[in-house]
Amino acid sequence: MKGVILVGGLGTRLAPMTRITNKHLLPVWRYPMVYYPLYSLVEAGVRDILIVTGGNNPGAFLELLQDGVEFGLEHLYFTYQSAPRGIADALRLVNHFINDEPFVCILGDNVVDGSIRPYVQSFMEKPVGARLLLSEVTDPERFGVPAIDERGKITQIIEKPADPPSSYAVIGAYMYDAQIWEILPTLKLSDRGQYEITDVNNAYLQRGQLGYDVLPFSWTDAGTPESLRKASEMARESAFWTSARIGEE
């Protein structure tokens, strides 16, 4: 299965730190932020990975990551999103890389406190539809939030709801089959001027092909000053990350 990491956007919530650099190059504990999703994919067994850059200093990712040798990769691929029009818009750029294969996409500011290997491998064994990862959070209004019925089925996903229907967030890790290439052209710009990944997920839901898993460990994004601090603290205290050896002899 192939992997995609999205590191575009302007990172305005982290200004002025992002005035002259991409937020995904900022440090999270001992590593640059982008190392975390990249390591998570490699640890999960994904070896063909494309990074979608954008915003400030896109060339710095090539200089930093090179061919991915620090992560045990033979090659690492890059493409560029010219304008920050949303996650779903960025995925339009990866069709040539993915073709009709199933793939996993991770946002570049996501830090998990454990391995996503079981979920990726499970999807690889039966790559039909879409599969999301959920995490229980204290501030679900910041994220896409699933409404879950008494049978444990997702009935709707709402983007940044003022009144969240649950305490779960759809984290920035998504697994899709080839149906996504039928769904993406049907999307409309949201009120935020973006092509929303929540609309993609709801389209799979309407087809009856959306599954999910709830992470048994912590997760955070690192897109605000507070969550950036939280991500650094979590990584520093995490057995998963303290045991990681990235780029060490």
N, C-alpha and C positions, 0 to 999 in steps of 0.2 A: 504494500500500500504506500502511496506517495503522501508527502506532507507539504503543507504551505504555512508560512509564518508571515503575518502582516505587521509591518513596522512603518506604515505611512502615518498620515495625520500631522497636525501641527503642535499637539501637546500643549495647548493654550492653558490648561488648568495647572500646568507646572511652570508657567512663566514666573520670573524671568529666566529660570534655568534653561528653558528651551528656546530662548531668543536666538542663540547661535549654534544650537546643536539639536539633534533629534532626541526625543525623550527616551527612546529605546537604547540609547547609548549611555544613559545615566547609570551610576553605580547602584546596585542593589546588593548590600553586604559586600562580598568579595569579588563579584563579577559584574560586567555590564549587563543591563536588564535583558537584552536580547539573548544572552547565554541561557537563560532559564527555559524559555519555550523550546529552544533548539536542543538543549540537553534532554528535555522531557520527551521529545520526539525520538531522538536517537536511542534513549534508554528503553523506549517502547518498541524498538525494533524497526523504526522507519529509517530508510537509508537514502531515498531519493527526495530531496527537499528543495523547495523554491521559496525564496524570500522576496516579498513584494515591498519595495522601499517607496519612499515619498517624503514630502516635507523637506526639512533642513538636512543638509549633509548626507544625501543618499550614498555618495561614493565612500563615505567612511565605513559603511558596512562591509564593502568589499575589502577595504584595507584591514579592518579588524578581523573578519572571519575568513578571508582568503578562500581556500578551497575546502574548508571544513575539516582540515587534517587534525586539529585539536580535539575534534569530536569523533575521530575515527572514520571520517567520511573520505571518499575518493574525489567527490565532486560536490559543489554547492552551486545552486542556480539562483539568478537574480532577475527581477524585472522591476519596472517603475510605474507607479500610479501618479499621473500628472496633476490630479486635483483631489482633495479630500472629500469624495462624494459617498463615503460609507464603505462598510465591510463588504456588502454584496457587490458593490461596484468594483472593488478590488478583485473579487473572485472572477469577474469577467476576464481578467487579464491572464488567468492561469489555465484556461481551456487548452491551449496548445501544449502545455506541460502535462496536464492530467489526462487528456483525451477522454476515454470512457471508463477509466479506472476509478475505483473508490479512493477517497482521500480523506485525510484529517487536516483541519485548519486550526491553527492556534494564533490568538492575538499576541503581539509581541510584548505586552505589559502584564501577562498572566504568570503568576508564580504559584505552583502547587506544592504542598507539603507531603508528597508521596508520588508513587509511580502510577502513570495512566496506562501502563502496559496491558493490564487485564482487560480494559475497556476497548483499547485499540485492537487487541488480538481477537476479542469477541466479535467485533464488527468485521474484521478481516475474514473470519470464518463464515459469516453470513452477511455480506455487504449489500443489503437491500434497504432502501429508504434512507433515513437520516437518524442519527443518534446524538443526543446532547448529554453533557455532564452538568449536574446541578450541585450547588453548595448552599447550605443554610447560612444566612448572613443576617446581620443586625440592621442593615440599611438597604433592603431590596429595592427601594425606590430609585436607586442609582443604576439599575440594571434591567435587562429583560426578565420578567417574572412570570412563571407558569401558574395558571390556575389548575389545581389538581382535584379531581372529584373523589368520592368516597371509595371508588374502586382502584384508586391510584393512577388513573389515566389523566394525562394532560388534556384539558379542554380548550385552552387558549394560552397564548403567550402575549403579554402586554409589555411594550417598551417603556421603561421609566415611569411606571404608574404612580400617580399621586396617592392612591389607596391600594397598595399591593394586595393581591388575592392570596398570597402565601409568603412565607419567609425564605423562599428559595430564590436563588439567582441562577440564570443560565450563564455559566462561566464561558469565557472566550475560547472554547474548544469544541469544534463541531466536526462530525463525520458524515459524509454525503456519498451517495451513489451518483450515477450518470444522469438521473432525473433533474439534477440541479441546472443542467444546461437548457432544459425546457422551461424551468421556472424563472431563471434570471431575466430573460427578455420580457417577461410579463410584469415586472415590477414597476411601480410608479415612485417618483420622488416623494419623500415624506415632507411634513411641515418643516423639518429641520434641514431640508435640502439635501437629503441623503437617500441612498438605496439601502434599506434596512435589512439586516440579517434576520431580524425577527419576522419580517414578511416571508422570507425564504422558509423559515422553520414552520410558520403557520401554513404555508402552502403544502409542505409535507404532512402536516397534521390533518389538513383537509383531505388528503389522499389516504389517510389511515396508515401512514408509514413513518411515524415519528416515535422513536423510543428514547429512553433516558436511563441514566444511572445517577445515583446520589453519591458524591464523594464521601468516603469515611474519614477523610483527613481535611486539614484546613486548605483554604485557597484565598488568594487576594489578587486584585489587579494592583497596578502601581501607577495609576494615572493621575492621582492627586497628591499633594504634599503629605497628607495623612496616610493614604494607602501606600505611598512610597516608603514611608517610615515603617509601616506595618510589615511590608514585604521584606525589608532588610532585617527586621527583628525576627520574623518567622524563619527566614533562611538561616540566620545565624544560630538559631536554637533547634533547627531541624536535623535529625539524624540522616534524613535523605540527602540533604545538601552538604552537610559537613563531611559525609562520606564520599561525595562526588569528587572526582579528580579530573578537572578539565584543563588541558594544556600543561599538565605537570609531568616532569620527567620521571 
